[in-house]
């Protein structure tokens, strides 16, 4: 069975990025969304991306981005873009084609019916991210510590490589992987002491929990 790997998302400081790298996270995420407490500038992202080097894949997180934003962010040494808004399959495919970059699409989940959206992106993106659907009217599409019923993914037939997100922390990641079979687990608020404030100890604990799976 392939090793389970971790993505630590919403990183914004050198010390917390170092913690993720020390914990052997396979992916690190930088958020480009002003409404998020984890938002970073292009200069911050580039410095962090340089620091990460090739020790982890560098993923930019976007919400309904325009091409100018994507171009500037990708120039900050990103390896992949994660679309976390209402991007259609057509828009996602256009981004992947236009920028020639690995492209992910977040699928918000509350009920089994929500999983149907995944099939629409089969030929549009490289990876799906199943995340908890946030409350209607919320300013943020993720990173709120919410989780969905992981049993919905039990025996689900996936059309693409995928990752699991939504309310994951060191204490529940083993259960989440056991129920879903996820090979990549993504956390943000689960390794924070306050919204947008990453905790080095929690990052280390999460990464350790994942490596023990």
PyMOL commands that place a pseudoatom at each C-alpha (Angstrom):
pseudoatom trace, name=CA, resn=UNK, resi=1, chain=A, elem=C, hetatm=0, pos=[0.000, 0.000, 0.000]
pseudoatom trace, name=CA, resn=UNK, resi=2, chain=A, elem=C, hetatm=0, pos=[1.446, 3.437, -0.918]
pseudoatom trace, name=CA, resn=UNK, resi=3, chain=A, elem=C, hetatm=0, pos=[2.447, 5.691, 1.965]
pseudoatom trace, name=CA, resn=UNK, resi=4, chain=A, elem=C, hetatm=0, pos=[-0.130, 8.209, 3.183]
pseudoatom trace, name=CA, resn=UNK, resi=5, chain=A, elem=C, hetatm=0, pos=[1.116, 11.780, 2.771]
pseudoatom trace, name=CA, resn=UNK, resi=6, chain=A, elem=C, hetatm=0, pos=[0.135, 15.161, 4.185]
pseudoatom trace, name=CA, resn=UNK, resi=7, chain=A, elem=C, hetatm=0, pos=[-0.532, 18.624, 2.811]
pseudoatom trace, name=CA, resn=UNK, resi=8, chain=A, elem=C, hetatm=0, pos=[-0.201, 21.474, 5.288]
pseudoatom trace, name=CA, resn=UNK, resi=9, chain=A, elem=C, hetatm=0, pos=[-2.238, 24.350, 3.882]
pseudoatom trace, name=CA, resn=UNK, resi=10, chain=A, elem=C, hetatm=0, pos=[-2.402, 28.049, 4.685]
pseudoatom trace, name=CA, resn=UNK, resi=11, chain=A, elem=C, hetatm=0, pos=[1.257, 28.434, 5.604]
pseudoatom trace, name=CA, resn=UNK, resi=12, chain=A, elem=C, hetatm=0, pos=[2.549, 31.990, 5.846]
pseudoatom trace, name=CA, resn=UNK, resi=13, chain=A, elem=C, hetatm=0, pos=[5.728, 32.015, 7.960]
pseudoatom trace, name=CA, resn=UNK, resi=14, chain=A, elem=C, hetatm=0, pos=[9.178, 30.464, 7.579]
pseudoatom trace, name=CA, resn=UNK, resi=15, chain=A, elem=C, hetatm=0, pos=[9.092, 28.637, 10.931]
pseudoatom trace, name=CA, resn=UNK, resi=16, chain=A, elem=C, hetatm=0, pos=[5.761, 26.922, 10.292]
pseudoatom trace, name=CA, resn=UNK, resi=17, chain=A, elem=C, hetatm=0, pos=[6.869, 25.963, 6.791]
pseudoatom trace, name=CA, resn=UNK, resi=18, chain=A, elem=C, hetatm=0, pos=[10.016, 24.463, 8.320]
pseudoatom trace, name=CA, resn=UNK, resi=19, chain=A, elem=C, hetatm=0, pos=[7.816, 22.432, 10.662]
pseudoatom trace, name=CA, resn=UNK, resi=20, chain=A, elem=C, hetatm=0, pos=[5.834, 21.061, 7.720]
pseudoatom trace, name=CA, resn=UNK, resi=21, chain=A, elem=C, hetatm=0, pos=[9.007, 20.183, 5.845]
pseudoatom trace, name=CA, resn=UNK, resi=22, chain=A, elem=C, hetatm=0, pos=[10.550, 18.564, 8.922]
pseudoatom trace, name=CA, resn=UNK, resi=23, chain=A, elem=C, hetatm=0, pos=[7.397, 16.478, 9.238]
pseudoatom trace, name=CA, resn=UNK, resi=24, chain=A, elem=C, hetatm=0, pos=[7.846, 15.289, 5.643]
pseudoatom trace, name=CA, resn=UNK, resi=25, chain=A, elem=C, hetatm=0, pos=[4.687, 16.878, 4.304]
pseudoatom trace, name=CA, resn=UNK, resi=26, chain=A, elem=C, hetatm=0, pos=[4.437, 16.056, 0.614]
pseudoatom trace, name=CA, resn=UNK, resi=27, chain=A, elem=C, hetatm=0, pos=[2.599, 19.307, -0.192]
pseudoatom trace, name=CA, resn=UNK, resi=28, chain=A, elem=C, hetatm=0, pos=[2.523, 22.803, 1.294]
pseudoatom trace, name=CA, resn=UNK, resi=29, chain=A, elem=C, hetatm=0, pos=[-0.238, 25.292, 0.536]
pseudoatom trace, name=CA, resn=UNK, resi=30, chain=A, elem=C, hetatm=0, pos=[-0.222, 29.071, 0.161]
pseudoatom trace, name=CA, resn=UNK, resi=31, chain=A, elem=C, hetatm=0, pos=[-3.553, 30.907, 0.089]
pseudoatom trace, name=CA, resn=UNK, resi=32, chain=A, elem=C, hetatm=0, pos=[-4.190, 33.748, -2.357]
pseudoatom trace, name=CA, resn=UNK, resi=33, chain=A, elem=C, hetatm=0, pos=[-7.572, 34.987, -1.129]
pseudoatom trace, name=CA, resn=UNK, resi=34, chain=A, elem=C, hetatm=0, pos=[-7.802, 38.343, 0.685]
pseudoatom trace, name=CA, resn=UNK, resi=35, chain=A, elem=C, hetatm=0, pos=[-10.791, 37.326, 2.813]
pseudoatom trace, name=CA, resn=UNK, resi=36, chain=A, elem=C, hetatm=0, pos=[-8.821, 34.466, 4.347]
pseudoatom trace, name=CA, resn=UNK, resi=37, chain=A, elem=C, hetatm=0, pos=[-6.788, 34.970, 7.531]
pseudoatom trace, name=CA, resn=UNK, resi=38, chain=A, elem=C, hetatm=0, pos=[-4.151, 32.849, 5.763]
pseudoatom trace, name=CA, resn=UNK, resi=39, chain=A, elem=C, hetatm=0, pos=[-3.796, 35.107, 2.730]
pseudoatom trace, name=CA, resn=UNK, resi=40, chain=A, elem=C, hetatm=0, pos=[-0.231, 35.746, 1.546]
pseudoatom trace, name=CA, resn=UNK, resi=41, chain=A, elem=C, hetatm=0, pos=[1.261, 38.300, -0.802]
pseudoatom trace, name=CA, resn=UNK, resi=42, chain=A, elem=C, hetatm=0, pos=[3.149, 37.317, -3.940]
pseudoatom trace, name=CA, resn=UNK, resi=43, chain=A, elem=C, hetatm=0, pos=[6.430, 38.256, -2.264]
pseudoatom trace, name=CA, resn=UNK, resi=44, chain=A, elem=C, hetatm=0, pos=[5.631, 36.149, 0.810]
pseudoatom trace, name=CA, resn=UNK, resi=45, chain=A, elem=C, hetatm=0, pos=[4.678, 33.206, -1.355]
pseudoatom trace, name=CA, resn=UNK, resi=46, chain=A, elem=C, hetatm=0, pos=[7.828, 33.415, -3.444]
pseudoatom trace, name=CA, resn=UNK, resi=47, chain=A, elem=C, hetatm=0, pos=[10.048, 33.523, -0.371]
pseudoatom trace, name=CA, resn=UNK, resi=48, chain=A, elem=C, hetatm=0, pos=[8.261, 30.514, 1.113]
pseudoatom trace, name=CA, resn=UNK, resi=49, chain=A, elem=C, hetatm=0, pos=[8.382, 28.652, -2.194]
pseudoatom trace, name=CA, resn=UNK, resi=50, chain=A, elem=C, hetatm=0, pos=[12.138, 29.220, -2.411]
pseudoatom trace, name=CA, resn=UNK, resi=51, chain=A, elem=C, hetatm=0, pos=[12.485, 27.979, 1.149]
pseudoatom trace, name=CA, resn=UNK, resi=52, chain=A, elem=C, hetatm=0, pos=[10.534, 24.820, 0.362]
pseudoatom trace, name=CA, resn=UNK, resi=53, chain=A, elem=C, hetatm=0, pos=[12.499, 24.148, -2.797]
pseudoatom trace, name=CA, resn=UNK, resi=54, chain=A, elem=C, hetatm=0, pos=[11.824, 20.655, -4.042]
pseudoatom trace, name=CA, resn=UNK, resi=55, chain=A, elem=C, hetatm=0, pos=[11.273, 19.167, -0.598]
pseudoatom trace, name=CA, resn=UNK, resi=56, chain=A, elem=C, hetatm=0, pos=[7.495, 19.486, -1.038]
pseudoatom trace, name=CA, resn=UNK, resi=57, chain=A, elem=C, hetatm=0, pos=[5.072, 20.340, -3.822]
pseudoatom trace, name=CA, resn=UNK, resi=58, chain=A, elem=C, hetatm=0, pos=[4.027, 24.002, -3.595]
pseudoatom trace, name=CA, resn=UNK, resi=59, chain=A, elem=C, hetatm=0, pos=[0.292, 24.517, -4.074]
pseudoatom trace, name=CA, resn=UNK, resi=60, chain=A, elem=C, hetatm=0, pos=[-1.452, 27.861, -4.490]
pseudoatom trace, name=CA, resn=UNK, resi=61, chain=A, elem=C, hetatm=0, pos=[-5.050, 28.024, -3.248]
pseudoatom trace, name=CA, resn=UNK, resi=62, chain=A, elem=C, hetatm=0, pos=[-7.471, 30.295, -5.132]
pseudoatom trace, name=CA, resn=UNK, resi=63, chain=A, elem=C, hetatm=0, pos=[-11.147, 31.237, -5.089]
pseudoatom trace, name=CA, resn=UNK, resi=64, chain=A, elem=C, hetatm=0, pos=[-12.550, 32.159, -8.505]
pseudoatom trace, name=CA, resn=UNK, resi=65, chain=A, elem=C, hetatm=0, pos=[-9.236, 33.701, -9.641]
pseudoatom trace, name=CA, resn=UNK, resi=66, chain=A, elem=C, hetatm=0, pos=[-8.781, 35.755, -12.776]
pseudoatom trace, name=CA, resn=UNK, resi=67, chain=A, elem=C, hetatm=0, pos=[-5.888, 35.094, -15.137]
pseudoatom trace, name=CA, resn=UNK, resi=68, chain=A, elem=C, hetatm=0, pos=[-3.816, 38.042, -13.933]
pseudoatom trace, name=CA, resn=UNK, resi=69, chain=A, elem=C, hetatm=0, pos=[-3.881, 36.796, -10.345]
pseudoatom trace, name=CA, resn=UNK, resi=70, chain=A, elem=C, hetatm=0, pos=[-2.985, 33.292, -11.442]
pseudoatom trace, name=CA, resn=UNK, resi=71, chain=A, elem=C, hetatm=0, pos=[-0.108, 34.478, -13.605]
pseudoatom trace, name=CA, resn=UNK, resi=72, chain=A, elem=C, hetatm=0, pos=[1.481, 36.487, -10.787]
pseudoatom trace, name=CA, resn=UNK, resi=73, chain=A, elem=C, hetatm=0, pos=[1.008, 33.747, -8.226]
pseudoatom trace, name=CA, resn=UNK, resi=74, chain=A, elem=C, hetatm=0, pos=[2.300, 30.977, -10.478]
pseudoatom trace, name=CA, resn=UNK, resi=75, chain=A, elem=C, hetatm=0, pos=[5.385, 33.096, -11.147]
pseudoatom trace, name=CA, resn=UNK, resi=76, chain=A, elem=C, hetatm=0, pos=[6.070, 32.800, -7.399]
pseudoatom trace, name=CA, resn=UNK, resi=77, chain=A, elem=C, hetatm=0, pos=[7.290, 29.230, -8.058]
pseudoatom trace, name=CA, resn=UNK, resi=78, chain=A, elem=C, hetatm=0, pos=[4.077, 27.239, -7.608]
pseudoatom trace, name=CA, resn=UNK, resi=79, chain=A, elem=C, hetatm=0, pos=[3.903, 23.598, -8.668]
pseudoatom trace, name=CA, resn=UNK, resi=80, chain=A, elem=C, hetatm=0, pos=[0.103, 23.359, -8.667]
pseudoatom trace, name=CA, resn=UNK, resi=81, chain=A, elem=C, hetatm=0, pos=[-3.046, 25.445, -8.321]
pseudoatom trace, name=CA, resn=UNK, resi=82, chain=A, elem=C, hetatm=0, pos=[-6.005, 24.446, -6.155]
pseudoatom trace, name=CA, resn=UNK, resi=83, chain=A, elem=C, hetatm=0, pos=[-9.343, 25.924, -7.174]
pseudoatom trace, name=CA, resn=UNK, resi=84, chain=A, elem=C, hetatm=0, pos=[-11.601, 26.349, -4.180]
pseudoatom trace, name=CA, resn=UNK, resi=85, chain=A, elem=C, hetatm=0, pos=[-14.417, 28.476, -5.573]
pseudoatom trace, name=CA, resn=UNK, resi=86, chain=A, elem=C, hetatm=0, pos=[-17.207, 27.997, -8.089]
pseudoatom trace, name=CA, resn=UNK, resi=87, chain=A, elem=C, hetatm=0, pos=[-14.930, 27.300, -11.043]
pseudoatom trace, name=CA, resn=UNK, resi=88, chain=A, elem=C, hetatm=0, pos=[-16.706, 25.264, -13.716]
pseudoatom trace, name=CA, resn=UNK, resi=89, chain=A, elem=C, hetatm=0, pos=[-15.079, 22.288, -15.431]
pseudoatom trace, name=CA, resn=UNK, resi=90, chain=A, elem=C, hetatm=0, pos=[-14.589, 24.506, -18.480]
pseudoatom trace, name=CA, resn=UNK, resi=91, chain=A, elem=C, hetatm=0, pos=[-12.820, 27.187, -16.462]
pseudoatom trace, name=CA, resn=UNK, resi=92, chain=A, elem=C, hetatm=0, pos=[-10.663, 24.641, -14.660]
pseudoatom trace, name=CA, resn=UNK, resi=93, chain=A, elem=C, hetatm=0, pos=[-9.658, 23.032, -17.952]
pseudoatom trace, name=CA, resn=UNK, resi=94, chain=A, elem=C, hetatm=0, pos=[-8.838, 26.442, -19.409]
pseudoatom trace, name=CA, resn=UNK, resi=95, chain=A, elem=C, hetatm=0, pos=[-6.571, 27.239, -16.447]
pseudoatom trace, name=CA, resn=UNK, resi=96, chain=A, elem=C, hetatm=0, pos=[-4.744, 23.935, -16.767]
pseudoatom trace, name=CA, resn=UNK, resi=97, chain=A, elem=C, hetatm=0, pos=[-4.279, 24.415, -20.507]
pseudoatom trace, name=CA, resn=UNK, resi=98, chain=A, elem=C, hetatm=0, pos=[-3.435, 28.116, -20.387]
pseudoatom trace, name=CA, resn=UNK, resi=99, chain=A, elem=C, hetatm=0, pos=[-0.825, 27.894, -17.632]
pseudoatom trace, name=CA, resn=UNK, resi=100, chain=A, elem=C, hetatm=0, pos=[0.386, 24.337, -18.166]
pseudoatom trace, name=CA, resn=UNK, resi=101, chain=A, elem=C, hetatm=0, pos=[0.271, 23.624, -14.443]
pseudoatom trace, name=CA, resn=UNK, resi=102, chain=A, elem=C, hetatm=0, pos=[-1.075, 20.790, -12.305]
pseudoatom trace, name=CA, resn=UNK, resi=103, chain=A, elem=C, hetatm=0, pos=[-4.630, 21.766, -11.394]
pseudoatom trace, name=CA, resn=UNK, resi=104, chain=A, elem=C, hetatm=0, pos=[-6.794, 20.650, -8.463]
pseudoatom trace, name=CA, resn=UNK, resi=105, chain=A, elem=C, hetatm=0, pos=[-10.494, 21.260, -7.857]
pseudoatom trace, name=CA, resn=UNK, resi=106, chain=A, elem=C, hetatm=0, pos=[-12.112, 21.256, -4.428]
pseudoatom trace, name=CA, resn=UNK, resi=107, chain=A, elem=C, hetatm=0, pos=[-15.464, 19.478, -4.245]
pseudoatom trace, name=CA, resn=UNK, resi=108, chain=A, elem=C, hetatm=0, pos=[-17.580, 20.715, -1.310]
pseudoatom trace, name=CA, resn=UNK, resi=109, chain=A, elem=C, hetatm=0, pos=[-19.433, 17.828, 0.356]
pseudoatom trace, name=CA, resn=UNK, resi=110, chain=A, elem=C, hetatm=0, pos=[-22.330, 17.647, 2.773]
pseudoatom trace, name=CA, resn=UNK, resi=111, chain=A, elem=C, hetatm=0, pos=[-24.419, 14.811, 1.315]
pseudoatom trace, name=CA, resn=UNK, resi=112, chain=A, elem=C, hetatm=0, pos=[-23.866, 11.897, -1.062]
pseudoatom trace, name=CA, resn=UNK, resi=113, chain=A, elem=C, hetatm=0, pos=[-25.447, 13.933, -3.861]
pseudoatom trace, name=CA, resn=UNK, resi=114, chain=A, elem=C, hetatm=0, pos=[-22.557, 16.400, -3.665]
pseudoatom trace, name=CA, resn=UNK, resi=115, chain=A, elem=C, hetatm=0, pos=[-20.141, 13.711, -4.841]
pseudoatom trace, name=CA, resn=UNK, resi=116, chain=A, elem=C, hetatm=0, pos=[-21.748, 13.719, -8.288]
pseudoatom trace, name=CA, resn=UNK, resi=117, chain=A, elem=C, hetatm=0, pos=[-19.922, 16.947, -9.113]
pseudoatom trace, name=CA, resn=UNK, resi=118, chain=A, elem=C, hetatm=0, pos=[-16.612, 15.091, -9.077]
pseudoatom trace, name=CA, resn=UNK, resi=119, chain=A, elem=C, hetatm=0, pos=[-17.337, 13.280, -12.339]
pseudoatom trace, name=CA, resn=UNK, resi=120, chain=A, elem=C, hetatm=0, pos=[-17.787, 16.591, -14.165]
pseudoatom trace, name=CA, resn=UNK, resi=121, chain=A, elem=C, hetatm=0, pos=[-14.088, 17.393, -13.651]
pseudoatom trace, name=CA, resn=UNK, resi=122, chain=A, elem=C, hetatm=0, pos=[-12.760, 14.050, -14.921]
pseudoatom trace, name=CA, resn=UNK, resi=123, chain=A, elem=C, hetatm=0, pos=[-11.093, 15.585, -17.996]
pseudoatom trace, name=CA, resn=UNK, resi=124, chain=A, elem=C, hetatm=0, pos=[-10.594, 19.080, -16.586]
pseudoatom trace, name=CA, resn=UNK, resi=125, chain=A, elem=C, hetatm=0, pos=[-8.199, 18.708, -13.651]
pseudoatom trace, name=CA, resn=UNK, resi=126, chain=A, elem=C, hetatm=0, pos=[-5.418, 16.486, -12.328]
pseudoatom trace, name=CA, resn=UNK, resi=127, chain=A, elem=C, hetatm=0, pos=[-6.666, 15.979, -8.774]
pseudoatom trace, name=CA, resn=UNK, resi=128, chain=A, elem=C, hetatm=0, pos=[-9.825, 16.437, -6.707]
pseudoatom trace, name=CA, resn=UNK, resi=129, chain=A, elem=C, hetatm=0, pos=[-10.003, 17.576, -3.103]
pseudoatom trace, name=CA, resn=UNK, resi=130, chain=A, elem=C, hetatm=0, pos=[-13.057, 16.508, -1.108]
pseudoatom trace, name=CA, resn=UNK, resi=131, chain=A, elem=C, hetatm=0, pos=[-13.749, 19.136, 1.554]
pseudoatom trace, name=CA, resn=UNK, resi=132, chain=A, elem=C, hetatm=0, pos=[-16.631, 19.975, 3.879]
pseudoatom trace, name=CA, resn=UNK, resi=133, chain=A, elem=C, hetatm=0, pos=[-19.239, 22.295, 2.409]
pseudoatom trace, name=CA, resn=UNK, resi=134, chain=A, elem=C, hetatm=0, pos=[-19.281, 25.564, 4.349]
pseudoatom trace, name=CA, resn=UNK, resi=135, chain=A, elem=C, hetatm=0, pos=[-22.524, 27.240, 5.495]
pseudoatom trace, name=CA, resn=UNK, resi=136, chain=A, elem=C, hetatm=0, pos=[-24.423, 29.241, 2.901]
pseudoatom trace, name=CA, resn=UNK, resi=137, chain=A, elem=C, hetatm=0, pos=[-23.303, 32.858, 2.866]
pseudoatom trace, name=CA, resn=UNK, resi=138, chain=A, elem=C, hetatm=0, pos=[-19.911, 32.122, 4.407]
pseudoatom trace, name=CA, resn=UNK, resi=139, chain=A, elem=C, hetatm=0, pos=[-17.022, 34.329, 3.295]
pseudoatom trace, name=CA, resn=UNK, resi=140, chain=A, elem=C, hetatm=0, pos=[-14.685, 31.339, 3.244]
pseudoatom trace, name=CA, resn=UNK, resi=141, chain=A, elem=C, hetatm=0, pos=[-15.063, 28.185, 1.136]
pseudoatom trace, name=CA, resn=UNK, resi=142, chain=A, elem=C, hetatm=0, pos=[-12.834, 26.170, 3.473]
pseudoatom trace, name=CA, resn=UNK, resi=143, chain=A, elem=C, hetatm=0, pos=[-10.403, 26.321, 6.362]
pseudoatom trace, name=CA, resn=UNK, resi=144, chain=A, elem=C, hetatm=0, pos=[-13.150, 26.531, 8.967]
pseudoatom trace, name=CA, resn=UNK, resi=145, chain=A, elem=C, hetatm=0, pos=[-12.508, 23.245, 10.738]
pseudoatom trace, name=CA, resn=UNK, resi=146, chain=A, elem=C, hetatm=0, pos=[-15.702, 21.675, 9.413]
pseudoatom trace, name=CA, resn=UNK, resi=147, chain=A, elem=C, hetatm=0, pos=[-15.900, 18.017, 8.453]
pseudoatom trace, name=CA, resn=UNK, resi=148, chain=A, elem=C, hetatm=0, pos=[-18.362, 15.946, 6.485]
pseudoatom trace, name=CA, resn=UNK, resi=149, chain=A, elem=C, hetatm=0, pos=[-19.434, 12.342, 6.984]
pseudoatom trace, name=CA, resn=UNK, resi=150, chain=A, elem=C, hetatm=0, pos=[-16.354, 10.470, 5.816]
pseudoatom trace, name=CA, resn=UNK, resi=151, chain=A, elem=C, hetatm=0, pos=[-18.430, 7.327, 5.367]
pseudoatom trace, name=CA, resn=UNK, resi=152, chain=A, elem=C, hetatm=0, pos=[-19.751, 8.911, 2.162]
pseudoatom trace, name=CA, resn=UNK, resi=153, chain=A, elem=C, hetatm=0, pos=[-16.400, 8.109, 0.541]
pseudoatom trace, name=CA, resn=UNK, resi=154, chain=A, elem=C, hetatm=0, pos=[-16.311, 4.503, 1.694]
pseudoatom trace, name=CA, resn=UNK, resi=155, chain=A, elem=C, hetatm=0, pos=[-16.264, 2.306, -1.434]
pseudoatom trace, name=CA, resn=UNK, resi=156, chain=A, elem=C, hetatm=0, pos=[-16.630, 5.410, -3.626]
pseudoatom trace, name=CA, resn=UNK, resi=157, chain=A, elem=C, hetatm=0, pos=[-15.141, 4.887, -7.082]
pseudoatom trace, name=CA, resn=UNK, resi=158, chain=A, elem=C, hetatm=0, pos=[-12.819, 7.784, -7.828]
pseudoatom trace, name=CA, resn=UNK, resi=159, chain=A, elem=C, hetatm=0, pos=[-12.279, 8.997, -11.386]
pseudoatom trace, name=CA, resn=UNK, resi=160, chain=A, elem=C, hetatm=0, pos=[-9.092, 10.921, -10.527]
pseudoatom trace, name=CA, resn=UNK, resi=161, chain=A, elem=C, hetatm=0, pos=[-6.345, 11.119, -7.921]
pseudoatom trace, name=CA, resn=UNK, resi=162, chain=A, elem=C, hetatm=0, pos=[-7.798, 12.814, -4.869]
pseudoatom trace, name=CA, resn=UNK, resi=163, chain=A, elem=C, hetatm=0, pos=[-7.186, 14.197, -1.405]
pseudoatom trace, name=CA, resn=UNK, resi=164, chain=A, elem=C, hetatm=0, pos=[-9.290, 14.543, 1.737]
pseudoatom trace, name=CA, resn=UNK, resi=165, chain=A, elem=C, hetatm=0, pos=[-9.773, 17.780, 3.654]
pseudoatom trace, name=CA, resn=UNK, resi=166, chain=A, elem=C, hetatm=0, pos=[-12.135, 19.288, 6.198]
pseudoatom trace, name=CA, resn=UNK, resi=167, chain=A, elem=C, hetatm=0, pos=[-11.667, 19.253, 9.960]
pseudoatom trace, name=CA, resn=UNK, resi=168, chain=A, elem=C, hetatm=0, pos=[-8.641, 16.962, 9.967]
pseudoatom trace, name=CA, resn=UNK, resi=169, chain=A, elem=C, hetatm=0, pos=[-6.240, 17.007, 12.901]
pseudoatom trace, name=CA, resn=UNK, resi=170, chain=A, elem=C, hetatm=0, pos=[-3.765, 14.704, 14.588]
pseudoatom trace, name=CA, resn=UNK, resi=171, chain=A, elem=C, hetatm=0, pos=[-6.489, 13.094, 16.667]
pseudoatom trace, name=CA, resn=UNK, resi=172, chain=A, elem=C, hetatm=0, pos=[-8.844, 12.067, 13.856]
pseudoatom trace, name=CA, resn=UNK, resi=173, chain=A, elem=C, hetatm=0, pos=[-6.714, 11.624, 10.743]
pseudoatom trace, name=CA, resn=UNK, resi=174, chain=A, elem=C, hetatm=0, pos=[-6.294, 7.884, 11.298]
pseudoatom trace, name=CA, resn=UNK, resi=175, chain=A, elem=C, hetatm=0, pos=[-10.069, 7.411, 11.465]
pseudoatom trace, name=CA, resn=UNK, resi=176, chain=A, elem=C, hetatm=0, pos=[-10.516, 9.564, 8.359]
pseudoatom trace, name=CA, resn=UNK, resi=177, chain=A, elem=C, hetatm=0, pos=[-8.043, 7.509, 6.346]
pseudoatom trace, name=CA, resn=UNK, resi=178, chain=A, elem=C, hetatm=0, pos=[-9.490, 4.277, 7.659]
pseudoatom trace, name=CA, resn=UNK, resi=179, chain=A, elem=C, hetatm=0, pos=[-12.993, 5.236, 6.501]
pseudoatom trace, name=CA, resn=UNK, resi=180, chain=A, elem=C, hetatm=0, pos=[-12.088, 6.755, 3.154]
pseudoatom trace, name=CA, resn=UNK, resi=181, chain=A, elem=C, hetatm=0, pos=[-8.844, 5.190, 1.986]
pseudoatom trace, name=CA, resn=UNK, resi=182, chain=A, elem=C, hetatm=0, pos=[-7.386, 8.653, 1.344]
pseudoatom trace, name=CA, resn=UNK, resi=183, chain=A, elem=C, hetatm=0, pos=[-3.764, 8.665, 0.224]
pseudoatom trace, name=CA, resn=UNK, resi=184, chain=A, elem=C, hetatm=0, pos=[-3.296, 12.408, 0.715]
pseudoatom trace, name=CA, resn=UNK, resi=185, chain=A, elem=C, hetatm=0, pos=[-4.746, 14.318, 3.664]
pseudoatom trace, name=CA, resn=UNK, resi=186, chain=A, elem=C, hetatm=0, pos=[-4.956, 18.108, 3.804]
pseudoatom trace, name=CA, resn=UNK, resi=187, chain=A, elem=C, hetatm=0, pos=[-5.190, 20.189, 6.968]
pseudoatom trace, name=CA, resn=UNK, resi=188, chain=A, elem=C, hetatm=0, pos=[-5.220, 23.902, 7.737]
pseudoatom trace, name=CA, resn=UNK, resi=189, chain=A, elem=C, hetatm=0, pos=[-7.272, 24.944, 10.784]
pseudoatom trace, name=CA, resn=UNK, resi=190, chain=A, elem=C, hetatm=0, pos=[-6.501, 21.572, 12.383]
pseudoatom trace, name=CA, resn=UNK, resi=191, chain=A, elem=C, hetatm=0, pos=[-2.916, 22.697, 12.968]
pseudoatom trace, name=CA, resn=UNK, resi=192, chain=A, elem=C, hetatm=0, pos=[-3.700, 26.205, 14.222]
pseudoatom trace, name=CA, resn=UNK, resi=193, chain=A, elem=C, hetatm=0, pos=[-3.935, 27.870, 17.621]
pseudoatom trace, name=CA, resn=UNK, resi=194, chain=A, elem=C, hetatm=0, pos=[-6.186, 30.609, 16.148]
pseudoatom trace, name=CA, resn=UNK, resi=195, chain=A, elem=C, hetatm=0, pos=[-7.541, 31.327, 12.645]
pseudoatom trace, name=CA, resn=UNK, resi=196, chain=A, elem=C, hetatm=0, pos=[-4.526, 31.815, 10.405]
pseudoatom trace, name=CA, resn=UNK, resi=197, chain=A, elem=C, hetatm=0, pos=[-2.009, 31.183, 13.217]
pseudoatom trace, name=CA, resn=UNK, resi=198, chain=A, elem=C, hetatm=0, pos=[-0.210, 27.918, 12.576]
pseudoatom trace, name=CA, resn=UNK, resi=199, chain=A, elem=C, hetatm=0, pos=[1.083, 25.972, 15.585]
pseudoatom trace, name=CA, resn=UNK, resi=200, chain=A, elem=C, hetatm=0, pos=[4.444, 24.267, 15.133]
pseudoatom trace, name=CA, resn=UNK, resi=201, chain=A, elem=C, hetatm=0, pos=[3.616, 21.576, 17.668]
pseudoatom trace, name=CA, resn=UNK, resi=202, chain=A, elem=C, hetatm=0, pos=[0.304, 20.767, 16.001]
pseudoatom trace, name=CA, resn=UNK, resi=203, chain=A, elem=C, hetatm=0, pos=[1.947, 20.585, 12.585]
pseudoatom trace, name=CA, resn=UNK, resi=204, chain=A, elem=C, hetatm=0, pos=[4.522, 18.156, 13.955]
pseudoatom trace, name=CA, resn=UNK, resi=205, chain=A, elem=C, hetatm=0, pos=[1.835, 16.047, 15.644]
pseudoatom trace, name=CA, resn=UNK, resi=206, chain=A, elem=C, hetatm=0, pos=[-0.282, 15.891, 12.489]
pseudoatom trace, name=CA, resn=UNK, resi=207, chain=A, elem=C, hetatm=0, pos=[2.642, 14.904, 10.305]
pseudoatom trace, name=CA, resn=UNK, resi=208, chain=A, elem=C, hetatm=0, pos=[3.705, 12.262, 12.816]
pseudoatom trace, name=CA, resn=UNK, resi=209, chain=A, elem=C, hetatm=0, pos=[0.190, 10.843, 12.940]
pseudoatom trace, name=CA, resn=UNK, resi=210, chain=A, elem=C, hetatm=0, pos=[0.176, 10.584, 9.144]
pseudoatom trace, name=CA, resn=UNK, resi=211, chain=A, elem=C, hetatm=0, pos=[3.583, 8.911, 8.907]
pseudoatom trace, name=CA, resn=UNK, resi=212, chain=A, elem=C, hetatm=0, pos=[2.399, 6.275, 11.372]
pseudoatom trace, name=CA, resn=UNK, resi=213, chain=A, elem=C, hetatm=0, pos=[-0.530, 5.227, 9.184]
for i in range(1, 213): cmd.bond("trace and resi %d" % i, "trace and resi %d" % (i + 1))
show_as sticks, trace
zoom trace
